Amino acid sequence: MPIHEKSLIRPENLVTHDHLVIDGMDVSGHWSTFIEGRSITDYNENLQEEIAALPGGENIHRCWQCGSCTNACTVNAINPEFNPRYWIYLIRLGMEDELLRDKDIIWQCVSCNKCTYACPRDVAPEGVMKATAHWLELKGHTPKSPSTIFDEGFSAQVFQRGKIEDGLVLRNFLQDTGQPLRQPWLETMILGLIRRFPVFYLIRLGLSTVFRPKTRGWGRARAAINEYVHEVEATNRKALGLDAKGAE
């Protein structure tokens, strides 16, 4: 499965002597360039199984490297370094060290699903990208992304009360991501609400921030949901060889 998108000779492996004279001949500069040995230092033979064990990665084994996903990718059209085909290739070979070189851009997937529609093998590359981003977080290779922080805050309210309060979700998200609560776009939106929405709606909106809404009889449902979430999290950690605290 040849990969032409990436060069196997990396700039950091090229060594050039600025001043080198051999037998009276000056071979300084590019004349003296040689390539250091390229070795895999962090091979993970279980990498494909780890990704496949996470939601979205189940069908990664079906990939036959046609490149339809990368060709259809919205992000790749803007940033050629964003390459789902290449990352799936690395995962299937267990080249964890190589995959981690791109850990800062894998999360940029916008879930447009163009890759999934284009894939002739039902790999669902969009799901694989999400599983890979999740894997990076679980392994501690990257901090939680803003989208993960938002999802956790949103889900926590649903699990706790069966309903959400939009203002609280937004406030917690801004605080947890280190952003100031006063945002120009937020102030503009609030002014728009005050001008356009009926007074009784604004009163209800304000009261909901104080008396947070809750679904009646939610206790049993909450217990069942929490039990399921803990089971899924435990399964994910076990698949990645992690203990309850996330350590290997």
C-alpha positions in Angstrom: 0.0 0.0 0.0 2.2 2.8 -1.2 1.7 6.3 0.2 2.8 9.2 -2.0 1.4 12.0 0.0 4.2 11.9 2.6 7.9 11.9 2.1 9.8 9.1 3.9 12.8 11.4 4.1 12.1 14.0 6.7 14.1 17.3 6.9 15.3 16.5 10.4 17.0 13.3 9.1 19.1 15.2 6.6 22.6 16.1 7.9 24.7 18.6 6.1 28.3 19.8 7.0 28.7 23.5 6.5 32.5 23.1 6.4 33.9 19.8 5.1 37.1 19.2 3.1 38.0 15.7 1.9 41.3 15.1 0.1 41.7 18.8 -0.6 38.2 19.1 -2.1 35.6 21.3 -0.5 32.3 19.4 -0.3 30.6 21.7 2.2 26.9 22.3 2.0 24.6 20.0 0.1 27.5 18.0 -1.4 28.1 16.5 2.1 24.4 15.7 2.8 23.6 12.3 4.2 20.5 10.7 5.6 20.3 9.4 9.1 18.8 6.0 9.7 15.0 6.0 9.9 13.6 3.6 12.4 10.2 3.0 14.0 10.6 3.6 17.8 7.0 3.3 18.9 5.3 0.4 17.0 1.9 -0.6 18.4 0.6 -3.9 16.9 -2.8 -3.3 18.6 -3.4 0.1 17.2 -6.0 -0.9 14.7 -7.9 -2.9 17.3 -7.8 0.0 19.7 -9.3 2.4 17.2 -11.8 -0.3 16.1 -13.0 -0.7 19.7 -14.0 3.0 19.9 -17.3 4.3 18.5 -16.9 5.1 14.8 -13.8 3.0 14.2 -15.5 -0.4 13.8 -15.0 -0.7 10.0 -11.4 0.5 9.7 -10.3 -3.0 8.6 -12.3 -2.6 5.4 -10.1 0.2 4.0 -8.3 -0.7 0.8 -6.5 2.6 0.4 -8.3 3.9 -2.7 -8.1 7.5 -1.4 -11.7 8.4 -2.0 -12.0 9.8 1.5 -9.1 12.2 1.2 -10.2 13.2 -2.4 -13.6 14.1 -1.1 -12.5 15.7 2.2 -13.6 19.3 2.8 -10.7 20.0 5.2 -8.1 18.5 2.8 -9.1 21.0 0.1 -7.9 23.8 2.5 -5.1 21.9 4.3 -3.4 19.2 2.3 -1.8 17.9 5.5 -5.3 16.7 6.7 -5.2 13.2 5.1 -7.7 10.5 6.4 -6.3 7.9 3.9 -2.8 8.3 5.2 -3.8 8.1 8.9 -5.9 5.0 8.3 -2.8 3.5 6.6 -0.7 4.3 9.7 -3.2 2.9 12.1 -3.5 -0.4 10.2 0.3 -0.7 10.2 0.5 0.1 13.9 2.8 3.1 13.3 1.7 5.0 16.4 4.8 7.3 16.4 4.1 8.5 12.9 0.4 9.0 13.6 1.3 11.2 16.6 3.2 13.6 14.3 -0.2 14.8 13.1 -2.0 14.8 16.5 -2.6 18.5 16.3 -4.7 18.5 13.1 -6.6 15.2 13.3 -9.3 16.8 15.4 -10.0 19.3 12.6 -12.5 17.0 11.0 -15.8 18.9 10.5 -18.0 15.8 10.2 -19.3 16.8 6.8 -19.5 13.1 6.0 -18.3 13.6 2.3 -15.7 11.0 2.9 -18.3 8.5 4.2 -20.5 9.1 1.2 -17.5 8.6 -1.2 -16.1 5.5 0.5 -16.8 2.3 -1.6 -16.1 0.0 1.3 -18.3 1.5 4.0 -15.4 2.3 6.2 -17.1 5.4 7.5 -13.9 7.5 7.5 -15.6 10.3 9.4 -16.3 7.9 12.3 -12.7 6.7 12.1 -11.4 10.3 12.5 -13.7 10.8 15.5 -12.5 7.5 17.0 -8.9 8.5 16.4 -9.4 11.9 18.1 -11.0 10.2 21.0 -8.1 7.7 21.2 -5.7 10.6 21.3 -7.5 12.1 24.2 -7.9 8.8 26.1 -4.2 8.0 25.7 -3.3 11.5 27.0 -1.6 12.5 23.7 -3.8 15.6 23.4 -5.8 17.7 25.8 -9.6 17.6 25.5 -10.8 19.5 22.4 -13.3 22.3 22.8 -16.0 20.1 21.1 -15.4 17.4 23.7 -15.6 19.9 26.6 -18.9 21.2 25.2 -20.3 17.6 24.7 -19.4 16.7 28.2 -21.1 19.8 29.7 -24.2 19.3 27.5 -24.5 15.6 28.4 -23.9 16.2 32.1 -27.0 18.4 32.2 -29.1 15.9 30.4 -27.9 13.1 32.6 -28.5 15.1 35.7 -31.9 16.7 35.0 -33.3 15.3 31.8 -33.3 18.8 30.3 -30.8 21.5 29.5 -30.6 25.2 30.2 -28.9 26.9 27.3 -27.4 29.7 29.2 -25.8 27.4 31.7 -24.3 25.2 29.0 -22.8 28.2 27.3 -21.5 29.7 30.5 -19.8 26.5 31.7 -18.3 26.0 28.2 -16.7 29.4 28.2 -15.4 28.9 31.7 -14.0 25.4 31.1 -12.2 26.5 27.9 -10.7 29.6 29.6 -12.7 32.2 27.6 -14.2 35.4 29.0 -17.9 35.3 29.7 -18.3 38.6 27.9 -18.2 37.9 24.2 -19.1 40.5 21.6 -21.2 38.1 19.6 -23.0 36.9 22.8 -23.9 40.5 23.7 -25.2 41.1 20.2 -27.3 38.0 20.4 -28.8 38.9 23.8 -29.7 42.4 22.6 -31.4 40.7 19.6 -33.4 38.5 21.9 -34.5 41.4 24.1 -35.7 43.3 21.0 -37.5 40.5 19.2 -38.9 38.0 21.8 -42.0 38.6 23.9 -41.5 39.7 27.5 -43.1 36.5 29.0 -40.5 34.4 27.1 -37.6 36.5 28.4 -39.0 36.1 31.9 -39.2 32.3 31.6 -35.7 32.3 30.2 -34.4 34.3 33.1 -36.2 32.1 35.7 -34.8 28.9 34.1 -31.3 30.1 35.0 -32.3 30.3 38.7 -34.8 27.4 38.9 -33.2 24.9 36.6 -35.7 22.8 34.7 -35.9 19.1 35.5 -37.9 16.2 34.0 -40.4 14.6 36.4 -39.5 11.1 37.6 -36.0 11.4 36.1 -34.2 9.5 38.9 -34.5 6.0 37.5 -33.7 7.1 34.0 -30.7 9.0 35.3 -29.4 5.9 37.2 -29.8 3.8 34.0 -28.0 6.3 31.8 -25.1 6.7 34.2 -24.7 3.0 34.5 -24.6 2.7 30.7 -22.1 5.6 30.4 -19.8 4.0 33.0 -20.0 0.7 31.2 -19.0 2.2 27.8 -16.2 4.2 29.4 -14.9 1.1 31.1 -15.0 -0.8 27.9 -13.1 1.9 26.0 -10.4 2.1 28.6 -10.1 -1.7 28.7 -9.7 -1.8 24.9 -6.9 0.7 25.1 -5.2 -1.1 28.0 -6.0 1.7 30.5 -7.0 1.4 34.1 -9.9 3.2 35.7 -7.9 6.4 36.0 -6.8 6.4 32.4 -3.2 5.2 33.0 -1.6 2.4 31.0 
